[in-house]
């Protein structure tokens, strides 16, 4: 395939940039999931535990038909466990044409679908693409614009807009919030996230994810500047306080 043919296939969604995949249970959605990690992300989160997924060019070229063969292989497992396909990253909406083809193929197989996204590129998701999404794992990284900018290097507004669009469509949302001491744990920041999440009628659960240092070695291997070297995991008391702030808004929290 020539370079021009390859680019045309990428634009058409026939070929995508894949980082990895794994079969997981009780993570990334209900039941046993085939989680596909696409390469490329527009955010630069200080606590990213997969910095090796940030650049599309670092991924492996894969045909959508090949991935769908893998999805088909696990259909009996999905049916037995109430599971399905989750597309994560990186940021899956960096590759909207490929993502749309993958989701469409999964729905044609009768598979439950989820995408794990920051929402920052929500405008890249067409209504047709979202018609093929059963669940969105929405990573709301901050409730205050300045904290969001410090955490990710980007603006908060697109995520808020995408969440509102999902709720208006009736799409189920699970919210994920990473709790980082000294970065996202301020009472007023959590309160802003909780207020926003409570305004979305289709949120069925909130997952408070305590910060950990398990991605640090990847930053070192990639020669990247890791600014959270001295940041501890949050205390049990802080985690419970934050979960309590969400529960006070009537939300189901994990």
Rosetta blueprint (number, residue, H / E / L):
1 X L
2 X L
3 X H
4 X H
5 X H
6 X H
7 X H
8 X H
9 X H
10 X H
11 X H
12 X H
13 X L
14 X L
15 X E
16 X E
17 X E
18 X E
19 X E
20 X E
21 X E
22 X E
23 X E
24 X E
25 X E
26 X L
27 X L
28 X L
29 X L
30 X L
31 X L
32 X E
33 X E
34 X E
35 X E
36 X E
37 X E
38 X E
39 X L
40 X L
41 X L
42 X L
43 X L
44 X L
45 X L
46 X L
47 X L
48 X L
49 X L
50 X L
51 X H
52 X H
53 X H
54 X L
55 X L
56 X H
57 X H
58 X H
59 X L
60 X E
61 X E
62 X E
63 X E
64 X H
65 X H
66 X H
67 X H
68 X H
69 X H
70 X H
71 X H
72 X H
73 X H
74 X L
75 X H
76 X H
77 X H
78 X H
79 X H
80 X H
81 X H
82 X L
83 X L
84 X E
85 X E
86 X E
87 X E
88 X E
89 X L
90 X L
91 X L
92 X H
93 X H
94 X H
95 X H
96 X H
97 X H
98 X H
99 X H
100 X H
101 X H
102 X H
103 X H
104 X H
105 X H
106 X H
107 X H
108 X H
109 X L
110 X L
111 X L
112 X E
113 X E
114 X E
115 X E
116 X E
117 X E
118 X L
119 X L
120 X L
121 X L
122 X H
123 X H
124 X H
125 X L
126 X L
127 X H
128 X H
129 X H
130 X H
131 X H
132 X L
133 X L
134 X L
135 X E
136 X E
137 X E
138 X E
139 X E
140 X L
141 X L
142 X L
143 X L
144 X L
145 X H
146 X H
147 X H
148 X H
149 X H
150 X H
151 X H
152 X H
153 X L
154 X L
155 X L
156 X L
157 X H
158 X H
159 X H
160 X H
161 X H
162 X H
163 X H
164 X H
165 X H
166 X H
167 X H
168 X H
169 X H
170 X L
171 X L
172 X E
173 X E
174 X E
175 X E
176 X E
177 X E
178 X E
179 X E
180 X L
181 X L
182 X L
183 X L
184 X L
185 X L
186 X L
187 X H
188 X H
189 X H
190 X H
191 X H
192 X H
193 X H
194 X H
195 X H
196 X H
197 X H
198 X H
199 X L
200 X L
201 X L
202 X L
203 X E
204 X E
205 X E
206 X E
207 X E
208 X E
209 X E
210 X E
211 X L
212 X L
213 X L
214 X L
215 X L
216 X H
217 X H
218 X H
219 X H
220 X H
221 X H
222 X H
223 X L
224 X L
225 X L
226 X L
227 X L
228 X L
229 X L
230 X L
231 X L
232 X L
233 X L
234 X L
235 X L
236 X H
237 X H
238 X H
239 X H
240 X H
241 X H
242 X H
243 X H
244 X H
245 X H
246 X H
247 X H
248 X L
249 X L
250 X L
251 X L
252 X L
253 X E
254 X L
